[in-house]
Amino acid sequence: MRVYEELFIIKPDTPEEEVDGIVTQIQGVITNGKGTVDKTDKWGTRKLAYRVQKYAKVPRLRQL
């Protein structure tokens, strides 16, 4: 079985409850497609290489 890694960024002003909802929603999409999520890591706020919609630092999450 192949192992894939997904990394996504979220606006820094998003409340923590909303971030948890987004993570749950993405996990649902993966499991509906017959995939599994083994681990979810919150990498904290990191500086981006370039600005995205006026944001230089954003929270990042990774799923395996």
All heavy atoms as a GROMACS GRO file, in nm:
protein
  522
    1MET      N    1   0.085  -0.118   0.000
    1MET     CA    2   0.000   0.000   0.000
    1MET      C    3   0.089   0.124   0.000
    1MET      O    4   0.188   0.132   0.071
    1MET     CB    5  -0.091  -0.002   0.124
    1MET     CG    6  -0.177   0.121   0.132
    1MET     SD    7  -0.309   0.115   0.255
    1MET     CE    8  -0.220   0.102   0.406
    2ARG      N    9   0.052   0.223  -0.078
    2ARG     CA   10   0.126   0.348  -0.085
    2ARG      C   11   0.090   0.438   0.032
    2ARG      O   12  -0.024   0.440   0.077
    2ARG     CB   13   0.095   0.420  -0.214
    2ARG     CG   14   0.148   0.348  -0.335
    2ARG     CD   15   0.125   0.427  -0.459
    2ARG     NE   16   0.173   0.352  -0.572
    2ARG     CZ   17   0.171   0.394  -0.695
    2ARG    NH1   18   0.119   0.512  -0.722
    2ARG    NH2   19   0.217   0.321  -0.792
    3VAL      N   20   0.189   0.513   0.078
    3VAL     CA   21   0.167   0.608   0.186
    3VAL      C   22   0.178   0.749   0.128
    3VAL      O   23   0.275   0.782   0.060
    3VAL     CB   24   0.272   0.589   0.298
    3VAL    CG1   25   0.254   0.693   0.406
    3VAL    CG2   26   0.264   0.449   0.355
    4TYR      N   27   0.078   0.830   0.153
    4TYR     CA   28   0.075   0.968   0.106
    4TYR      C   29   0.078   1.062   0.226
    4TYR      O   30   0.031   1.028   0.333
    4TYR     CB   31  -0.051   0.995   0.023
    4TYR     CG   32  -0.055   0.918  -0.105
    4TYR    CD1   33  -0.121   0.795  -0.112
    4TYR    CD2   34   0.006   0.966  -0.219
    4TYR    CE1   35  -0.126   0.722  -0.230
    4TYR    CE2   36   0.002   0.894  -0.339
    4TYR     CZ   37  -0.064   0.773  -0.342
    4TYR     OH   38  -0.069   0.702  -0.458
    5GLU      N   39   0.130   1.180   0.202
    5GLU     CA   40   0.136   1.281   0.306
    5GLU      C   41   0.066   1.406   0.254
    5GLU      O   42   0.085   1.446   0.140
    5GLU     CB   43   0.282   1.312   0.335
    5GLU     CG   44   0.304   1.412   0.443
    5GLU     CD   45   0.453   1.428   0.472
    5GLU    OE1   46   0.524   1.328   0.485
    5GLU    OE2   47   0.495   1.544   0.480
    6GLU      N   48  -0.016   1.466   0.339
    6GLU     CA   49  -0.088   1.587   0.300
    6GLU      C   50  -0.048   1.699   0.394
    6GLU      O   51  -0.046   1.682   0.516
    6GLU     CB   52  -0.238   1.563   0.309
    6GLU     CG   53  -0.318   1.686   0.277
    6GLU     CD   54  -0.466   1.667   0.303
    6GLU    OE1   55  -0.504   1.579   0.381
    6GLU    OE2   56  -0.543   1.743   0.246
    7LEU      N   57  -0.016   1.812   0.337
    7LEU     CA   58   0.018   1.931   0.415
    7LEU      C   59  -0.074   2.043   0.372
    7LEU      O   60  -0.092   2.066   0.252
    7LEU     CB   61   0.164   1.970   0.390
    7LEU     CG   62   0.210   2.102   0.451
    7LEU    CD1   63   0.224   2.088   0.601
    7LEU    CD2   64   0.344   2.142   0.392
    8PHE      N   65  -0.137   2.109   0.467
    8PHE     CA   66  -0.223   2.222   0.431
    8PHE      C   67  -0.202   2.335   0.529
    8PHE      O   68  -0.164   2.314   0.643
    8PHE     CB   69  -0.370   2.180   0.418
    8PHE     CG   70  -0.430   2.117   0.539
    8PHE    CD1   71  -0.503   2.192   0.629
    8PHE    CD2   72  -0.417   1.981   0.563
    8PHE    CE1   73  -0.560   2.134   0.740
    8PHE    CE2   74  -0.474   1.921   0.673
    8PHE     CZ   75  -0.546   1.998   0.762
    9ILE      N   76  -0.228   2.455   0.480
    9ILE     CA   77  -0.213   2.575   0.562
    9ILE      C   78  -0.350   2.639   0.580
    9ILE      O   79  -0.439   2.623   0.498
    9ILE     CB   80  -0.113   2.675   0.500
    9ILE    CG1   81  -0.157   2.717   0.361
    9ILE    CG2   82   0.026   2.616   0.496
    9ILE    CD1   83  -0.071   2.826   0.299
   10ILE      N   84  -0.364   2.710   0.691
   10ILE     CA   85  -0.491   2.773   0.727
   10ILE      C   86  -0.463   2.917   0.764
   10ILE      O   87  -0.355   2.950   0.814
   10ILE     CB   88  -0.555   2.699   0.847
   10ILE    CG1   89  -0.580   2.553   0.809
   10ILE    CG2   90  -0.684   2.765   0.892
   10ILE    CD1   91  -0.624   2.468   0.925
   11LYS      N   92  -0.559   3.006   0.740
   11LYS     CA   93  -0.542   3.146   0.778
   11LYS      C   94  -0.506   3.156   0.926
   11LYS      O   95  -0.562   3.086   1.009
   11LYS     CB   96  -0.671   3.225   0.753
   11LYS     CG   97  -0.700   3.251   0.608
   11LYS     CD   98  -0.824   3.337   0.597
   11LYS     CE   99  -0.852   3.374   0.455
   11LYS     NZ  100  -0.967   3.463   0.444
   12PRO      N  101  -0.414   3.245   0.961
   12PRO     CA  102  -0.370   3.254   1.100
   12PRO      C  103  -0.475   3.307   1.197
   12PRO      O  104  -0.466   3.282   1.317
   12PRO     CB  105  -0.251   3.350   1.093
   12PRO     CG  106  -0.264   3.424   0.966
   12PRO     CD  107  -0.339   3.334   0.873
   13ASP      N  108  -0.578   3.375   1.148
   13ASP     CA  109  -0.680   3.428   1.237
   13ASP      C  110  -0.799   3.331   1.255
   13ASP      O  111  -0.901   3.368   1.313
   13ASP     CB  112  -0.729   3.564   1.189
   13ASP     CG  113  -0.777   3.561   1.044
   13ASP    OD1  114  -0.763   3.458   0.977
   13ASP    OD2  115  -0.827   3.666   0.997
   14THR      N  116  -0.785   3.207   1.210
   14THR     CA  117  -0.890   3.107   1.224
   14THR      C  118  -0.892   3.055   1.368
   14THR      O  119  -0.788   3.015   1.421
   14THR     CB  120  -0.865   2.989   1.128
   14THR    OG1  121  -0.854   3.039   0.995
   14THR    CG2  122  -0.978   2.888   1.133
   15PRO      N  123  -1.010   3.054   1.435
   15PRO     CA  124  -1.018   3.003   1.572
   15PRO      C  125  -0.982   2.854   1.579
   15PRO      O  126  -1.004   2.780   1.482
   15PRO     CB  127  -1.164   3.024   1.611
   15PRO     CG  128  -1.219   3.118   1.510
   15PRO     CD  129  -1.136   3.107   1.388
   16GLU      N  130  -0.931   2.811   1.693
   16GLU     CA  131  -0.887   2.671   1.711
   16GLU      C  132  -1.000   2.571   1.688
   16GLU      O  133  -0.979   2.465   1.630
   16GLU     CB  134  -0.829   2.654   1.851
   16GLU     CG  135  -0.763   2.520   1.873
   16GLU     CD  136  -0.638   2.500   1.789
   16GLU    OE1  137  -0.570   2.598   1.759
   16GLU    OE2  138  -0.611   2.383   1.752
   17GLU      N  139  -1.122   2.606   1.729
   17GLU     CA  140  -1.237   2.516   1.709
   17GLU      C  141  -1.263   2.495   1.560
   17GLU      O  142  -1.297   2.386   1.517
   17GLU     CB  143  -1.363   2.572   1.775
   17GLU     CG  144  -1.353   2.594   1.924
   17GLU     CD  145  -1.288   2.727   1.959
   17GLU    OE1  146  -1.296   2.824   1.882
   17GLU    OE2  147  -1.226   2.733   2.067
   18GLU      N  148  -1.247   2.602   1.483
   18GLU     CA  149  -1.269   2.593   1.339
   18GLU      C  150  -1.158   2.510   1.273
   18GLU      O  151  -1.184   2.436   1.179
   18GLU     CB  152  -1.272   2.734   1.279
   18GLU     CG  153  -1.374   2.750   1.169
   18GLU     CD  154  -1.386   2.894   1.124
   18GLU    OE1  155  -1.421   2.979   1.209
   18GLU    OE2  156  -1.359   2.919   1.006
   19VAL      N  157  -1.036   2.523   1.322
   19VAL     CA  158  -0.924   2.444   1.269
   19VAL      C  159  -0.953   2.295   1.292
   19VAL      O  160  -0.934   2.214   1.201
   19VAL     CB  161  -0.791   2.484   1.336
   19VAL    CG1  162  -0.680   2.388   1.298
   19VAL    CG2  163  -0.753   2.626   1.299
   20ASP      N  164  -1.000   2.260   1.412
   20ASP     CA  165  -1.033   2.120   1.440
   20ASP      C  166  -1.144   2.070   1.348
   20ASP      O  167  -1.140   1.955   1.302
   20ASP     CB  168  -1.076   2.105   1.586
   20ASP     CG  169  -0.960   2.130   1.683
   20ASP    OD1  170  -0.844   2.118   1.642
   20ASP    OD2  171  -0.988   2.164   1.800
   21GLY      N  172  -1.241   2.156   1.317
   21GLY     CA  173  -1.347   2.118   1.224
   21GLY      C  174  -1.295   2.094   1.083
   21GLY      O  175  -1.338   2.002   1.015
   22ILE      N  176  -1.201   2.177   1.040
   22ILE     CA  177  -1.141   2.161   0.907
   22ILE      C  178  -1.064   2.030   0.900
   22ILE      O  179  -1.073   1.956   0.802
   22ILE     CB  180  -1.051   2.281   0.873
   22ILE    CG1  181  -1.135   2.407   0.858
   22ILE    CG2  182  -0.968   2.255   0.748
   22ILE    CD1  183  -1.055   2.535   0.853
   23VAL      N  184  -0.988   1.999   1.005
   23VAL     CA  185  -0.911   1.874   1.009
   23VAL      C  186  -1.006   1.755   1.002
   23VAL      O  187  -0.983   1.660   0.927
   23VAL     CB  188  -0.823   1.869   1.137
   23VAL    CG1  189  -0.763   1.731   1.155
   23VAL    CG2  190  -0.715   1.974   1.132
   24THR      N  191  -1.115   1.760   1.078
   24THR     CA  192  -1.214   1.652   1.077
   24THR      C  193  -1.277   1.637   0.939
   24THR      O  194  -1.297   1.525   0.890
   24THR     CB  195  -1.322   1.678   1.183
   24THR    OG1  196  -1.260   1.693   1.310
   24THR    CG2  197  -1.423   1.566   1.188
   25GLN      N  198  -1.305   1.749   0.874
   25GLN     CA  199  -1.365   1.745   0.741
   25GLN      C  200  -1.270   1.681   0.640
   25GLN      O  201  -1.312   1.598   0.559
   25GLN     CB  202  -1.401   1.886   0.697
   25GLN     CG  203  -1.472   1.894   0.565
   25GLN     CD  204  -1.507   2.038   0.527
   25GLN    OE1  205  -1.460   2.132   0.589
   25GLN    NE2  206  -1.588   2.052   0.425
   26ILE      N  207  -1.144   1.716   0.646
   26ILE     CA  208  -1.047   1.658   0.552
   26ILE      C  209  -1.027   1.509   0.580
   26ILE      O  210  -1.016   1.428   0.487
   26ILE     CB  211  -0.915   1.736   0.557
   26ILE    CG1  212  -0.937   1.876   0.499
   26ILE    CG2  213  -0.804   1.663   0.483
   26ILE    CD1  214  -0.820   1.968   0.509
   27GLN      N  215  -1.026   1.471   0.707
   27GLN     CA  216  -1.017   1.329   0.742
   27GLN      C  217  -1.137   1.252   0.687
   27GLN      O  218  -1.123   1.140   0.640
   27GLN     CB  219  -1.007   1.311   0.892
   27GLN     CG  220  -0.874   1.350   0.949
   27GLN     CD  221  -0.867   1.339   1.100
   27GLN    OE1  222  -0.970   1.323   1.166
   27GLN    NE2  223  -0.748   1.350   1.155
   28GLY      N  224  -1.255   1.314   0.691
   28GLY     CA  225  -1.374   1.251   0.636
   28GLY      C  226  -1.364   1.229   0.486
   28GLY      O  227  -1.404   1.124   0.436
   29VAL      N  228  -1.308   1.325   0.416
   29VAL     CA  229  -1.290   1.311   0.271
   29VAL      C  230  -1.195   1.195   0.240
   29VAL      O  231  -1.218   1.114   0.150
   29VAL     CB  232  -1.237   1.443   0.209
   29VAL    CG1  233  -1.193   1.424   0.066
   29VAL    CG2  234  -1.342   1.552   0.220
   30ILE      N  235  -1.089   1.184   0.319
   30ILE     CA  236  -0.991   1.077   0.297
   30ILE      C  237  -1.053   0.941   0.327
   30ILE      O  238  -1.037   0.847   0.248
   30ILE     CB  239  -0.866   1.102   0.385
   30ILE    CG1  240  -0.792   1.226   0.335
   30ILE    CG2  241  -0.774   0.980   0.383
   30ILE    CD1  242  -0.682   1.275   0.426
   31THR      N  243  -1.125   0.931   0.439
   31THR     CA  244  -1.184   0.801   0.473
   31THR      C  245  -1.299   0.764   0.378
   31THR      O  246  -1.320   0.645   0.352
   31THR     CB  247  -1.233   0.798   0.619
   31THR    OG1  248  -1.322   0.907   0.641
   31THR    CG2  249  -1.117   0.808   0.715
   32ASN      N  250  -1.373   0.861   0.327
   32ASN     CA  251  -1.477   0.832   0.228
   32ASN      C  252  -1.418   0.780   0.098
   32ASN      O  253  -1.485   0.707   0.025
   32ASN     CB  254  -1.563   0.955   0.201
   32ASN     CG  255  -1.658   0.986   0.314
   32ASN    OD1  256  -1.688   0.899   0.396
   32ASN    ND2  257  -1.704   1.109   0.321
   33GLY      N  258  -1.295   0.816   0.069
   33GLY     CA  259  -1.226   0.767  -0.050
   33GLY      C  260  -1.149   0.639  -0.023
   33GLY      O  261  -1.056   0.605  -0.094
   34LYS      N  262  -1.186   0.568   0.085
   34LYS     CA  263  -1.126   0.439   0.124
   34LYS      C  264  -0.980   0.452   0.167
   34LYS      O  265  -0.903   0.359   0.157
   34LYS     CB  266  -1.141   0.337   0.013
   34LYS     CG  267  -1.285   0.306  -0.020
   34LYS     CD  268  -1.298   0.202  -0.125
   34LYS     CE  269  -1.447   0.182  -0.155
   34LYS     NZ  270  -1.466   0.090  -0.266
   35GLY      N  271  -0.944   0.569   0.217
   35GLY     CA  272  -0.810   0.589   0.270
   35GLY      C  273  -0.813   0.587   0.422
   35GLY      O  274  -0.920   0.577   0.484
   36THR      N  275  -0.698   0.594   0.482
   36THR     CA  276  -0.688   0.600   0.627
   36THR      C  277  -0.597   0.715   0.667
   36THR      O  278  -0.507   0.752   0.593
   36THR     CB  279  -0.630   0.470   0.686
   36THR    OG1  280  -0.498   0.450   0.634
   36THR    CG2  281  -0.716   0.350   0.653
   37VAL      N  282  -0.623   0.772   0.783
   37VAL     CA  283  -0.538   0.876   0.840
   37VAL      C  284  -0.472   0.815   0.962
   37VAL      O  285  -0.538   0.783   1.060
   37VAL     CB  286  -0.619   1.002   0.879
   37VAL    CG1  287  -0.528   1.105   0.943
   37VAL    CG2  288  -0.688   1.060   0.757
   38ASP      N  289  -0.341   0.794   0.954
   38ASP     CA  290  -0.268   0.731   1.064
   38ASP      C  291  -0.228   0.831   1.170
   38ASP      O  292  -0.223   0.798   1.289
   38ASP     CB  293  -0.143   0.661   1.012
   38ASP     CG  294  -0.177   0.547   0.917
   38ASP    OD1  295  -0.284   0.486   0.933
   38ASP    OD2  296  -0.096   0.519   0.827
   39LYS      N  297  -0.198   0.955   1.129
   39LYS     CA  298  -0.147   1.052   1.224
   39LYS      C  299  -0.172   1.193   1.173
   39LYS      O  300  -0.164   1.218   1.053
   39LYS     CB  301   0.003   1.028   1.240
   39LYS     CG  302   0.073   1.114   1.342
   39LYS     CD  303   0.211   1.060   1.373
   39LYS     CE  304   0.315   1.134   1.296
   39LYS     NZ  305   0.452   1.096   1.332
   40THR      N  306  -0.202   1.285   1.263
   40THR     CA  307  -0.217   1.427   1.230
   40THR      C  308  -0.123   1.506   1.319
   40THR      O  309  -0.126   1.492   1.441
   40THR     CB  310  -0.361   1.474   1.252
   40THR    OG1  311  -0.448   1.397   1.168
   40THR    CG2  312  -0.378   1.621   1.217
   41ASP      N  313  -0.038   1.587   1.258
   41ASP     CA  314   0.058   1.670   1.332
   41ASP      C  315   0.024   1.816   1.313
   41ASP      O  316  -0.001   1.860   1.201
   41ASP     CB  317   0.200   1.650   1.281
   41ASP     CG  318   0.253   1.510   1.303
   41ASP    OD1  319   0.212   1.448   1.402
   41ASP    OD2  320   0.334   1.464   1.221
   42LYS      N  321   0.024   1.891   1.422
   42LYS     CA  322   0.011   2.037   1.413
   42LYS      C  323   0.151   2.094   1.426
   42LYS      O  324   0.215   2.080   1.530
   42LYS     CB  325  -0.080   2.090   1.523
   42LYS     CG  326  -0.224   2.050   1.503
   42LYS     CD  327  -0.315   2.116   1.604
   42LYS     CE  328  -0.459   2.076   1.577
   42LYS     NZ  329  -0.550   2.139   1.672
   43TRP      N  330   0.200   2.154   1.320
   43TRP     CA  331   0.336   2.206   1.316
   43TRP      C  332   0.348   2.345   1.374
   43TRP      O  333   0.456   2.401   1.378
   43TRP     CB  334   0.387   2.206   1.174
   43TRP     CG  335   0.423   2.071   1.121
   43TRP    CD1  336   0.410   1.952   1.185
   43TRP    CD2  337   0.478   2.042   0.994
   43TRP    NE1  338   0.452   1.851   1.105
   43TRP    CE2  339   0.495   1.903   0.986
   43TRP    CE3  340   0.513   2.119   0.886
   43TRP    CZ2  341   0.548   1.841   0.876
   43TRP    CZ3  342   0.566   2.057   0.775
   43TRP    CH2  343   0.582   1.920   0.770
   44GLY      N  344   0.240   2.404   1.416
   44GLY     CA  345   0.244   2.539   1.470
   44GLY      C  346   0.254   2.643   1.359
   44GLY      O  347   0.238   2.614   1.242
   45THR      N  348   0.282   2.766   1.398
   45THR     CA  349   0.290   2.876   1.302
   45THR      C  350   0.430   2.883   1.244
   45THR      O  351   0.528   2.882   1.318
   45THR     CB  352   0.255   3.009   1.371
   45THR    OG1  353   0.123   2.997   1.425
   45THR    CG2  354   0.256   3.124   1.273
   46ARG      N  355   0.436   2.887   1.112
   46ARG     CA  356   0.564   2.894   1.043
   46ARG      C  357   0.563   3.010   0.945
   46ARG      O  358   0.460   3.048   0.893
   46ARG     CB  359   0.591   2.765   0.964
   46ARG     CG  360   0.587   2.639   1.044
   46ARG     CD  361   0.722   2.614   1.108
   46ARG     NE  362   0.714   2.495   1.191
   46ARG     CZ  363   0.791   2.390   1.174
   46ARG    NH1  364   0.880   2.387   1.080
   46ARG    NH2  365   0.779   2.288   1.255
   47LYS      N  366   0.681   3.061   0.918
   47LYS     CA  367   0.695   3.168   0.820
   47LYS      C  368   0.694   3.106   0.680
   47LYS      O  369   0.760   3.006   0.655
   47LYS     CB  370   0.825   3.243   0.842
   47LYS     CG  371   0.842   3.361   0.752
   47LYS     CD  372   0.970   3.435   0.784
   47LYS     CE  373   0.983   3.552   0.687
   47LYS     NZ  374   1.110   3.620   0.705
   48LEU      N  375   0.618   3.166   0.591
   48LEU     CA  376   0.611   3.120   0.453
   48LEU      C  377   0.728   3.177   0.372
   48LEU      O  378   0.784   3.281   0.408
   48LEU     CB  379   0.479   3.164   0.389
   48LEU     CG  380   0.352   3.106   0.450
   48LEU    CD1  381   0.230   3.170   0.385
   48LEU    CD2  382   0.348   2.956   0.434
   49ALA      N  383   0.762   3.112   0.263
   49ALA     CA  384   0.869   3.161   0.176
   49ALA      C  385   0.827   3.291   0.108
   49ALA      O  386   0.910   3.376   0.077
   49ALA     CB  387   0.905   3.056   0.072
   50TYR      N  388   0.698   3.306   0.083
   50TYR     CA  389   0.643   3.429   0.025
   50TYR      C  390   0.503   3.449   0.079
   50TYR      O  391   0.438   3.356   0.126
   50TYR     CB  392   0.644   3.422  -0.128
   50TYR     CG  393   0.575   3.302  -0.185
   50TYR    CD1  394   0.440   3.305  -0.216
   50TYR    CD2  395   0.644   3.184  -0.208
   50TYR    CE1  396   0.376   3.194  -0.265
   50TYR    CE2  397   0.581   3.072  -0.259
   50TYR     CZ  398   0.447   3.078  -0.288
   50TYR     OH  399   0.384   2.967  -0.337
   51ARG      N  400   0.456   3.570   0.074
   51ARG     CA  401   0.324   3.604   0.126
   51ARG      C  402   0.213   3.540   0.042
   51ARG      O  403   0.221   3.534  -0.079
   51ARG     CB  404   0.303   3.754   0.127
   51ARG     CG  405   0.388   3.824   0.228
   51ARG     CD  406   0.356   3.974   0.227
   51ARG     NE  407   0.436   4.043   0.325
   51ARG     CZ  408   0.396   4.063   0.451
   51ARG    NH1  409   0.278   4.023   0.490
   51ARG    NH2  410   0.476   4.125   0.536
   52VAL      N  411   0.110   3.495   0.112
   52VAL     CA  412  -0.010   3.441   0.048
   52VAL      C  413  -0.127   3.522   0.103
   52VAL      O  414  -0.157   3.516   0.222
   52VAL     CB  415  -0.030   3.292   0.079
   52VAL    CG1  416  -0.160   3.241   0.019
   52VAL    CG2  417   0.089   3.211   0.030
   53GLN      N  418  -0.191   3.600   0.018
   53GLN     CA  419  -0.303   3.686   0.056
   53GLN      C  420  -0.270   3.769   0.182
   53GLN      O  421  -0.343   3.768   0.280
   53GLN     CB  422  -0.429   3.605   0.079
   53GLN     CG  423  -0.480   3.540  -0.046
   53GLN     CD  424  -0.610   3.465  -0.021
   53GLN    OE1  425  -0.659   3.458   0.091
   53GLN    NE2  426  -0.665   3.408  -0.126
   54LYS      N  427  -0.158   3.837   0.180
   54LYS     CA  428  -0.112   3.927   0.285
   54LYS      C  429  -0.065   3.856   0.412
   54LYS      O  430  -0.040   3.920   0.513
   54LYS     CB  431  -0.219   4.030   0.322
   54LYS     CG  432  -0.263   4.118   0.208
   54LYS     CD  433  -0.367   4.215   0.254
   54LYS     CE  434  -0.422   4.297   0.136
   54LYS     NZ  435  -0.526   4.389   0.180
   55TYR      N  436  -0.056   3.724   0.413
   55TYR     CA  437  -0.011   3.651   0.531
   55TYR      C  438   0.132   3.602   0.510
   55TYR      O  439   0.163   3.538   0.411
   55TYR     CB  440  -0.102   3.531   0.560
   55TYR     CG  441  -0.244   3.571   0.591
   55TYR    CD1  442  -0.347   3.545   0.503
   55TYR    CD2  443  -0.274   3.635   0.710
   55TYR    CE1  444  -0.478   3.581   0.532
   55TYR    CE2  445  -0.404   3.673   0.740
   55TYR     CZ  446  -0.505   3.646   0.651
   55TYR     OH  447  -0.634   3.683   0.680
   56ALA      N  448   0.218   3.630   0.606
   56ALA     CA  449   0.357   3.584   0.600
   56ALA      C  450   0.378   3.462   0.690
   56ALA      O  451   0.465   3.380   0.665
   56ALA     CB  452   0.452   3.696   0.641
   57LYS      N  453   0.298   3.452   0.797
   57LYS     CA  454   0.307   3.337   0.888
   57LYS      C  455   0.168   3.276   0.901
   57LYS      O  456   0.071   3.346   0.922
   57LYS     CB  457   0.356   3.383   1.026
   57LYS     CG  458   0.497   3.432   1.028
   57LYS     CD  459   0.538   3.466   1.169
   57LYS     CE  460   0.682   3.514   1.170
   57LYS     NZ  461   0.727   3.545   1.307
   58VAL      N  462   0.163   3.143   0.890
   58VAL     CA  463   0.035   3.072   0.900
   58VAL      C  464   0.054   2.941   0.975
   58VAL      O  465   0.163   2.884   0.975
   58VAL     CB  466  -0.025   3.041   0.760
   58VAL    CG1  467  -0.060   3.168   0.686
   58VAL    CG2  468   0.069   2.959   0.677
   59PRO      N  469  -0.053   2.890   1.040
   59PRO     CA  470  -0.043   2.758   1.103
   59PRO      C  471  -0.041   2.649   0.996
   59PRO      O  472  -0.108   2.662   0.893
   59PRO     CB  473  -0.169   2.748   1.189
   59PRO     CG  474  -0.254   2.862   1.153
   59PRO     CD  475  -0.176   2.955   1.070
   60ARG      N  476   0.037   2.544   1.019
   60ARG     CA  477   0.046   2.435   0.922
   60ARG      C  478   0.014   2.303   0.991
   60ARG      O  479   0.049   2.281   1.105
   60ARG     CB  480   0.187   2.428   0.863
   60ARG     CG  481   0.219   2.554   0.789
   60ARG     CD  482   0.357   2.567   0.733
   60ARG     NE  483   0.445   2.456   0.749
   60ARG     CZ  484   0.558   2.442   0.682
   60ARG    NH1  485   0.594   2.533   0.596
   60ARG    NH2  486   0.635   2.339   0.700
   61LEU      N  487  -0.054   2.216   0.917
   61LEU     CA  488  -0.091   2.085   0.968
   61LEU      C  489  -0.051   1.978   0.867
   61LEU      O  490  -0.053   2.004   0.746
   61LEU     CB  491  -0.241   2.075   0.993
   61LEU     CG  492  -0.291   2.170   1.101
   61LEU    CD1  493  -0.361   2.286   1.038
   61LEU    CD2  494  -0.378   2.098   1.196
   62ARG      N  495  -0.016   1.861   0.916
   62ARG     CA  496   0.024   1.753   0.827
   62ARG      C  497  -0.052   1.627   0.867
   62ARG      O  498  -0.068   1.598   0.985
   62ARG     CB  499   0.174   1.727   0.841
   62ARG     CG  500   0.223   1.616   0.753
   62ARG     CD  501   0.370   1.597   0.766
   62ARG     NE  502   0.400   1.541   0.897
   62ARG     CZ  503   0.502   1.459   0.920
   62ARG    NH1  504   0.584   1.427   0.823
   62ARG    NH2  505   0.522   1.411   1.040
   63GLN      N  506  -0.097   1.552   0.767
   63GLN     CA  507  -0.165   1.424   0.792
   63GLN      C  508  -0.092   1.314   0.718
   63GLN      O  509  -0.050   1.331   0.605
   63GLN     CB  510  -0.310   1.431   0.745
   63GLN     CG  511  -0.394   1.522   0.828
   63GLN     CD  512  -0.539   1.519   0.789
   63GLN    OE1  513  -0.574   1.487   0.678
   63GLN    NE2  514  -0.624   1.555   0.883
   64LEU      N  515  -0.079   1.202   0.785
   64LEU     CA  516  -0.018   1.082   0.724
   64LEU      C  517  -0.121   0.973   0.718
   64LEU      O  518  -0.203   0.958   0.801
   64LEU     CB  519   0.101   1.034   0.808
   64LEU     CG  520   0.218   1.128   0.815
   64LEU    CD1  521   0.319   1.077   0.916
   64LEU    CD2  522   0.282   1.145   0.682
   0.00000   0.00000   0.00000
